[in-house]
Amino acid sequence: MPGVFKKLNAQDIKITPFEAHKQYNTVNLSSIGASTASLSWSGNNKSEFSTGSRQYYQIDKLYYRNYIRERAHRLELDDATYTTQERRLYKSASLLSLSQKTFGSEVQPNNLSLTVSKGGSSYTIVDDGFGNLYDINIGKDNFPNEDNRVLYISPVEGFKRVDLNLDYETGDSYVNAPFPDGYDRTVYDDSYFQNTVTYYKTSFGGVGGGQYGVPFITLNDRNDSRVTIENRSYLNFNNDDFAISFYYKPSVAFNTWVLTEDTEYILTKEGAQNTTPLGTQIGGAFSLSTSGALDITTTPSNPAFPYRLSITGDLTGGISGSLAFERYDGETLSSVTAPIYLFTDLGDLTHVLVQKKGNLLEIYKNGVLVGSGNDNTKKACQNRSDITLFKKRNPNGSYNTSNSSNFGDSNGGFNLTQLQIWNQSMSTQQIAMVSESFTGTYPIGNAFYDNGFITLTHPKYMGLFDGGSLDSLSYKNTHLITENEYQCTMTEDEFEFTTNVSARKIPFSNSEDIANFATGSNFKPYITTVGLYDNDGNLLVVGKLAQPIRASSETDTTFIIRFDT
């Protein structure tokens, strides 16, 4: 309708987004539409899931499952890179769910805090701005960086294979058990480096009675039980500093425990010695044309190795076990030995960390230095062999855990968990933090800012909402607001008449005669309302003026309409 509608140009429109924040401080979760839940994994069929198991399954699928390898399918991609936000989900977790009415478009990073009490202890948990939660009483300083952890075998999902007769994907028992002699499977480790790990005749235990509910890798009471980690260049260390950390569990019951003075291996990268190479790559360069080169008893290998860990029983002056940390350059063997458990430690979880720091080899037990010696190697200690966890190697090249020397469980194997290799040495403060934290790094859970989910997943904190009380909760939300500005300009010769019925001789819309007062040159209409319409003439926005504005015949007039969405 000419004279009534006027089309806006691009320069007439301005859209400006901005953020608004509101602080919440409460312990009454129902007042803000929030709730807590205890989540737990279940090996049952999905039709038998409890509420907590269904929530565990949903959280796992949305945020955690195969996070490093399948990050393109995860949520929260814009909050942090995967190397700054750790996501690992164990057998159970605690969940705090916020209402979108209160967190808006997101929970503002670095502003979340909650305090939980359980078992006489109080925990104050905050976020670091990258989606990680940490205990403020412990802090996040003096921890090694996750980027430097080149190998990590927790195993995070080992709890799913505690019962090897159970198909955990369906909840049913296998008709034909796929692991009659122990767990045989090649998988990835839990680090960002995604190392290839092969389990052979192993099992996982300790979930029920194990500390923090995390399973141990158990090398079984049978021949050839072992774990191998495929060789990678970053797992070799020559003159570079490095550290190896793990938790070790001596015998669970002294009355079934027999100890001799045999040496039992924990971990080695020494490769095959006059036997078939352990891994996918040969131990050293040699010619296939050499006579006897492929003979199982004469296959040569590089004798040098960057690290070997073994335990020797000691019956002198009481029952104890000593750990030997060794490096060999082909000519010089450097080693340091220290006791890592006594009879009084049997059944306890012992943290062991060994490291090469400059020209020193060090052994720490539960965060305390217990052994130190010089690294006298001069030549390269590197090789191309796989890392192997085993108990005893037989002369024919096979591996044995059936020896009566019982450094682990009462069946002749040993228990290991949280195996980590770092491509750096650590300070005493860092070692203490690694030993105390159990997982090696500071995050204990995640804050998913865009969805209002707060999860506690760390083995020490995963059950805080199960019988614990929330003493305080504070966070600042973010509401994204868009300011829309439209400049409606009428020139001096536009909109000089009115369609208001009050300007008709007969005050009806069908009347065509204009009232006498509206026919003179001095008459100018007054604008009281400005409307914004779409291209189809549909009214979208109405702007009411505080007082009528008389149209001008001498200058252009601009009405500015602003509204927020």
KOLTIZA-186288 format. One record per residue (C-alpha): x, y, z; residue in three letters. Coordinates in pm, whole numbers, plus 32768, in hexadecimal, padded with zeros to 4 digits. Layout:
// KOLTIZA-186288
XYZALA;...
***
This chain:
// KOLTIZA-186288
800080008000MET;80C381367F86PRO;80F182388091GLY;80AC814481A8VAL;81BF803E817FPHE;832C808C8140LYS;84377F868100LYS;85687F8681E3LEU;86C97F7E8159ASN;87E97EAF81E4ALA;888B7FE4827CGLN;874B8024833EASP;87727EE08405ILE;886F7E9E851BLYS;887C7D5985E3ILE;89647D508712THR;898E7C1987F0PRO;8A017C3B895APHE;8A097B678A94GLU;89597B908BDEALA;89BA7AD38D1AHIS;890A7A788E59LYS;89A579E48F91GLN;88FF78C19048TYR;8956785991AAASN;887E774D9246THR;886A75FC92F1VAL;86FA75CE929EASN;87187521914FLEU;85A17501911BSER;857F767B9129SER;8651769C8FECILE;85D8755E8F44GLY;872074A18F7EALA;8754733C8FF4SER;886572409048THR;888370D28FE9ALA;896C6FAC9021SER;89C46EFC8EDDLEU;8A446D998EBESER;8AA26CB38DA2TRP;89DD6B738D82SER;8A356A368CC8GLY;88C569D68CBBASN;87E669E88B8CASN;87716B4D8B49LYS;860A6AE78B93SER;86796AA88CFBGLU;87346BEF8D2BPHE;86F16CBA8E61SER;86C26E328E47THR;882D6E688EA5GLY;88A06D6E8D9CSER;87CE6E148C8EARG;88606F668CE9GLN;89BF6ED18CE8TYR;89816E438B8CTYR;89026F928B0AGLN;8A1F705F8B9EILE;8B1B6F628B1EASP;8A8E6F6689BELYS;8A6E70E289AALEU;8BB7714C8A42TYR;8CB0703A8A95TYR;8CA76F0289BDARG;8DD86EF188D8ASN;8E0470658913TYR;8F6770828890ILE;8F326FB28755ARG;8DD1702A8703GLU;8DD8718F8777ARG;8D25720A863FALA;8BE9716286C3HIS;8C0071EF8822ARG;8B4E731A88B5LEU;8BFB744B8947GLU;8CF574648829LEU;8D1C75DC884CASP;8D6375E889C1ASP;8EC2755989C3ALA;8FB2748988F7THR;8FC9731E895CTYR;912C735289D7THR;90B574508AD9THR;8F7473A48B44GLN;8F9C72438BCDGLU;8E73715A8BABARG;8E8570028C45ARG;8D5A6F498CD1LEU;8D8F6E298DC2TYR;8C8F6D368E50LYS;8BBC6E3E8EFCSER;8B966FB78F15ALA;8AD670CC8FC4SER;8A0371BC8EF8LEU;8982731A8F41LEU;888573928E40SER;882F75058E29LEU;86F175938D92SER;871776538C4EGLN;863A77608CE3LYS;875877AF8DCETHR;888F77688CFFPHE;880A780C8BC2GLY;88E577D58A93SER;8A0177518B6CGLU;8A99774A8CC5VAL;8BA678538CBCGLN;8CFA77A68CC1PRO;8DD877D18DF1ASN;8CB378348ED1ASN;8C2C76E58F4DLEU;8C5B767790B6SER;8BB7756B918BLEU;8BFC74DD92E2THR;8B9F7377933AVAL;8BBA72C8948BSER;8BD4715194B3LYS;8C62706E95BDGLY;8CD2718D9698GLY;8D9A72309580SER;8D48736A94BBSER;8DA9739B9350TYR;8DA874EA929DTHR;8DA674B89126ILE;8DD475C4901CVAL;8E0775CD8EA3ASP;8F42763E8DF2ASP;8E9B76F08CCEGLY;8EE475D08BDEPHE;8DD274E68C51GLY;8EA674328D57ASN;8E4474208EC7LEU;8F4474108FDCTYR;8F4F74049157ASP;8FB8755C91CFILE;904F74C0930AASN;914A740A922BILE;916175089113GLY;91D374D98FAFLYS;933875558FC6ASP;946774708FE0ASN;93C073688F09PHE;946C72EE8DCCPRO;93C3734E8C87ASN;92E872488BE1GLU;939B728E8A97ASP;94D871F68B29ASN;943370A98B83ARG;94996FD38A59VAL;94016E928AE4LEU;92D96E628BCCTYR;923B6D138C1CILE;91456D428D37SER;908D6C798CA9PRO;8F636D688CAFVAL;8E6B6C6D8C1EGLU;8F026B378CBCGLY;8DCE6B118D9APHE;8D096AA28C66LYS;8DE7696E8C48ARG;8DF768FB8DB0VAL;8D0267E68D57ASP;8D9067528C17LEU;8C5C66788BECASN;8B7967A88BCFLEU;8B29685C8A8BASP;8B1069B88B22TYR;8A6C6A4889E8GLU;893A69678A0ATHR;894469068B78GLY;893A67958B1EASP;8A3A66868B60SER;8AFF660E8A35TYR;8A8864CA899EVAL;8BE96482892AASN;8CD765368A14ALA;8DD465FD8942PRO;8ED8660D8A58PHE;8F0164AB8AE4PRO;906D64E88B4AASP;905266558BA9GLY;9017679D8AFATYR;90AC67A68999ASP;907268EA88E3ARG;912F6A09883DTHR;90AD6B5F88AAVAL;91226CC588D4TYR;91B26D4C8A16ASP;91126E6D8AD8ASP;92096F7D8A74SER;91EE70848963TYR;92F76FC088A3PHE;920C6E988870GLN;93166D8C888FASN;92C66C2D8819THR;92AD6B3F8942VAL;928569C58925THR;920668FC8A4CTYR;925367888A44TYR;91C366968B44LYS;918A67A98C40THR;906868078D20SER;8FE569348DDCPHE;8F94692E8F4CGLY;8F7069FE9084GLY;8E346ABD9025VAL;8D716A4A9154GLY;8E866A519253GLY;8F876B1A9197GLY;8FDF6C739210GLN;8F066D80916CTYR;8E4F6C7290AAGLY;8F496C748F89VAL;8FAA6B1D8F02PRO;910A6A958EFBPHE;91B369F38DD4ILE;91F368948E53THR;92EC67B28DA4LEU;924F665F8DD4ASN;92D4651F8E6AASP;932964858D19ARG;943D648A8C13ASN;945F65A98B1CASP;938166998BDCSER;93FC67F58B7DARG;93AC69518AFAVAL;946D69F489DETHR;94746B61896FILE;94DA6B918807GLU;96246C4587DBASN;961A6DB98790ARG;973F6EA98772SER;96BE6F7E8892TYR;96C46E4F8979LEU;983E6E34894EASN;991B6F098A29PHE;9A8E6F3489FCASN;9B18706C8AA2ASN;99BB70F98AD7ASP;991E71068C2FASP;97EB702F8C6APHE;97136FA18D7FALA;964B6E5F8DA8ILE;95326E548EA5SER;94486D3C8F13PHE;93876CB0903ATYR;93E96B5590AATYR;932E6A6B918FLYS;93F269659252PRO;934F682792D2SER;91E568449343VAL;9209673F9455ALA;934466D9950BPHE;92C265829569ASN;92B4652093F8THR;93EF65DA9398TRP;9539652B9359VAL;967165F5931DLEU;97C3658D9294THR;98EA665D922FGLU;989E664290BAASP;989C67738FD8THR;975067C78F3CGLU;973568BD8E1DTYR;963569D08E18ILE;96826A8F8CDBLEU;97976A898BDBTHR;97FB6B118A8ALYS;992C6A368A66GLU;989669768941GLY;98D8681488D5ALA;9A1E677B8948GLN;9A7366548867ASN;99016617882CTHR;97F26683873DTHR;97C767FF8757PRO;96B068608842LEU;96076961876AGLY;95C469D1860CTHR;97206A5C85D5GLN;986D69AB85F1ILE;995469F18710GLY;9A7A6A548633GLY;9AF36A5A84CDALA;9B6A690F843DPHE;9B77685D82EDSER;9A766753829ALEU;9B7C66AA81C5SER;9C4F666182F5THR;9C5764F18346SER;9B6664A38460GLY;9ADA66048464ALA;997465868484LEU;99C26475857BASP;98EC64AB86B3ILE;9A19647C8796THR;9B0D655A86DBTHR;9A4566898663THR;9B2567B286BFPRO;9AA168EB8765SER;9B286A3287E2ASN;9B8C69EA894CPRO;9B656B5589B9ALA;9A246BC18A66PHE;99AE6D0C8AFFPRO;98FF6C758C2ETYR;98B66B308CE1ARG;97FC6B098E29LEU;980569CE8EFBSER;97BD69659061ILE;9891687B9132THR;981D67DA9273GLY;98F767FD93A7ASP;98D4671494D1LEU;99F467B19592THR;997E686396C9GLY;980F68389673GLY;973B6819953EILE;976269329442SER;9771697692CFGLY;98696A599220SER;98406B0290D1LEU;99626B188FDBALA;995F6C2E8ED8PHE;9A5C6BE68DC4GLU;9AE36C7C8C7FARG;9BDB6BD98B91TYR;9C9D6C6C8A6CASP;9D2B6B1F89EFGLY;9E616B398AC7GLU;9E0A6BE48C0DTHR;9CE66B808CEALEU;9C716C938DD3SER;9B7D6C408EE7SER;9AED6CB5902EVAL;9A376BD99129THR;99506C309248ALA;984E6B7B931FPRO;96ED6BD192B3ILE;96296B0093ADTYR;964F6A4794F4LEU;9578693F9596PHE;94A86A549631THR;94576AD494D2ASP;93C2698E9458LEU;926469C793D3GLY;92966B3F93B3ASP;92AB6C069273LEU;940E6C889245THR;94646DA4915AHIS;95B26D8090ACVAL;965B6E878FD4LEU;97AE6E608F33VAL;98576F6A8E66GLN;99926FCA8DB0LYS;99E8712D8E12LYS;9B2971A68D78GLY;9C2F70A68DD4ASN;9B64701C8EF6LEU;9A7B6EF18F0DLEU;99796F169023GLU;986F6E3C90C7ILE;974B6ED1918ATYR;96566E119263LYS;950C6EC292B0ASN;95A870109252GLY;96E56FE79325VAL;98426FAF9299LEU;98BE6E579307VAL;99DA6E149215GLY;9ACB6ED69138SER;9BFD6E879063GLY;9CC76F038F3DASN;9C716EB98DD6ASP;9DC26E4A8D4DASN;9D506DEF8BEFTHR;9E156EA18ADFLYS;9D8B6E12899DLYS;9C2C6E088911ALA;9B356D4189E2CYS;9A296D4288D6GLN;999C6C1C8817ASN;986D6BC78744ARG;97D16AC6882ASER;96776AD388BDASP;963B6B168A2DILE;95D169DA8ADFTHR;952D699D8C30LEU;9562683C8CAAPHE;95D3677B8DD8LYS;96D866828D6CLYS;9774662A8C1FARG;97CE64C28BE0ASN;9908644E8B26PRO;983963F589F3ASN;97BA655A89D0GLY;966065258A67SER;95E065DD8B99TYR;957E65488CE4ASN;94B365BB8E10THR;947B64688EB0SER;95BA64788F7DASN;9574645590F2SER;962B65999136SER;94F66665917CASN;952B67D99161PHE;93C568259105GLY;9285676A9147ASP;926E661991EDSER;925B6566909CASN;93B765C2902CGLY;937A66F68F53GLY;93AC68618FACPHE;92C1698B8FAFASN;930E6AD28F04LEU;92406C088EBETHR;926D6D728E4EGLN;93A66D2C8D81LEU;942C6E758CF8GLN;95656EDB8C3AILE;95C0704B8C29TRP;96BD70E48B38ASN;974A71BD8C4DGLN;97D371998DA9SER;971372308ECBMET;975273068FF8SER;971072809153THR;95D17351915FGLN;955572BC9019GLN;95A5715B908BILE;94E4719491CDALA;93B972149106MET;93C370EC9016VAL;93D76FF99138SER;92B8709B91F5GLU;91D470D990CDSER;91CD6F6D9059PHE;91836FD38EF1THR;92BA70A98EC7GLY;921171F18E67THR;913672EC8F1CTYR;8FDC72D18E70PRO;8ED672178F3DILE;8DB0724F8E53GLY;8D1F732F8D49ASN;8C40745F8D24ALA;8B7B745E8BE0PHE;8B3075D08BD6TYR;8A4275D38AAEASP;896074C58B3EASN;896E75078CB4GLY;89FA73B08D0FPHE;8AFE738E8E25ILE;8B9B72348E47THR;8C8871A88F4ELEU;8D3A707F8EAFTHR;8E83705A8F6BHIS;8E9E6F0F9029PRO;8EC56FCB9173LYS;8D9E70B69133TYR;8CAE6FF19059MET;8BCC6F96917DGLY;8BB070E7922ELEU;8A3E711391DCPHE;89F36FB29252ASP;89AE6FFF93C0GLY;8A62714D93BAGLY;89C272A193F5SER;89E073D6931CLEU;8A4274F29405ASP;8A6576099306SER;8A3F764B9193LEU;8A97778790D8SER;8AB777D68F6ATYR;8A8978F68E7BLYS;89B578C08D48ASN;89CE79598BF0THR;88A379D48B2CHIS;88E97A3489C6LEU;88137B668973ILE;87F67C028819THR;87A87D7587F9GLU;86ED7DC386B9ASN;86ED7F2A863CGLU;861D7FA68514TYR;8636810B8492GLN;84EC816F83F0CYS;852182B3832FTHR;8412837C8284MET;8475849A81A1THR;83CF85F181A7GLU;82E085918090ASP;8276843D8114GLU;815083D981EFPHE;809E852981C6GLU;7F40849A81EBPHE;7E9183C282E5THR;7DA5829B82CDTHR;7D1982DD8425ASN;7B9B82E58419VAL;7B9E841784F9SER;7C1384DF83C9ALA;7AD7848182FFARG;7999854E82EALYS;78E284158348ILE;79BC834E843FPRO;79AA82018387PHE;7AB8815682BBSER;79CE8141818DASN;79A582BD8186SER;7A7683638077GLU;7A4184D280D3ASP;7B53857681A1ILE;7AEE865B82BCALA;7B1B87CE827CASN;7C3087F68383PHE;7D0186F482CAALA;7CF687998176THR;7DC588CA81C2GLY;7F3B88EF8180SER;7F81891182F3ASN;7EF887BD8341PHE;7FFF86B98391LYS;7FB685608422PRO;804A84F3856FTYR;810183A28589ILE;80A582D386BATHR;81058174864DTHR;821280D78571VAL;81EC7F7084FCGLY;82E87E7E8461LEU;82597D8C835FTYR;82E37C6C8296ASP;82D47C5A811CASN;81797BC1812DASP;80EB7CE181F6GLY;80E47C248341ASN;81137D038470LEU;82457C958536LEU;829A7DB08624VAL;81D27EDB86A2VAL;827D800D8732GLY;81A880FF87FCLYS;822582618828LEU;82168305897CALA;816A843288DBGLN;80F6847D8779PRO;81FA850F868BILE;81868604857CARG;81FF85B1841FALA;82EB86BA8397SER;82E58756823CSER;843A87F7826CGLU;852286DC82D5THR;8540856282DEASP;84CB84AF8417THR;8564836A8498THR;84C282818593PHE;85AF81878636ILE;8512804286AEILE;85DD7F65879AARG;85767E1A8832PHE;862D7CF288C9ASP;86057B84886ETHR;
***
